Amino acid sequence: MDADRLLKAIARKESASGRNNCPRFEKAYAPQGETFTVQGKEITGTGRYYADLADAWAKWGMACAFSFSSWQIMYATAKKNGYLGPPWELWDDEVARPFVLKELGRLIARYGDNLEEIASAWNAGTARFQDGRLRAPEYAAAVVGFYEATA
């Protein structure tokens, strides 16, 4: 597994290789039932992953529900991997990169060389549903294609 190629493949899928590096609001990281206006759209939080972020929300608000950088790392994921700063600083790829690498290392340790599962887990948190289907098959296929194209 070539980590640099994998970083490039994920960046290409997530942000057109960094050219479209805009934070994205993820409703699963927002309080359940609360509605937010993001880029003119009303989005209601589902609260699925909010419990681990309640303290951070008190300090930094809705920025905790965004993904950042060319790799679209979730603030919660960076925090889990040791990030202590405010969410918006992850917009800078140099700030985000060490935490992206830590998370990818964790996924590689779990899924080995199975690029499809690594990509699915990067996008969806875990690679597969309980019935064995990939959680994010289209995403995984795109990342695998980009990875193979950078050989």
TAHU-V467760 format. One line per field, one symbol per residue. psi: psi as a letter, one per 40 degrees, with the letter a starting at -180 (. if undefined). Layout:
BEGIN
psi=???
END
This chain:
BEGIN
psi=hhddddddddddddfffedfghihhhdeeihhehhihhfeihhhieededdeeddddddeaedeeiiiidefhiddddddeeheaiddeedhddddddddddddddddddebegdddddddddedidiideeiidgddddddddddddee.
END
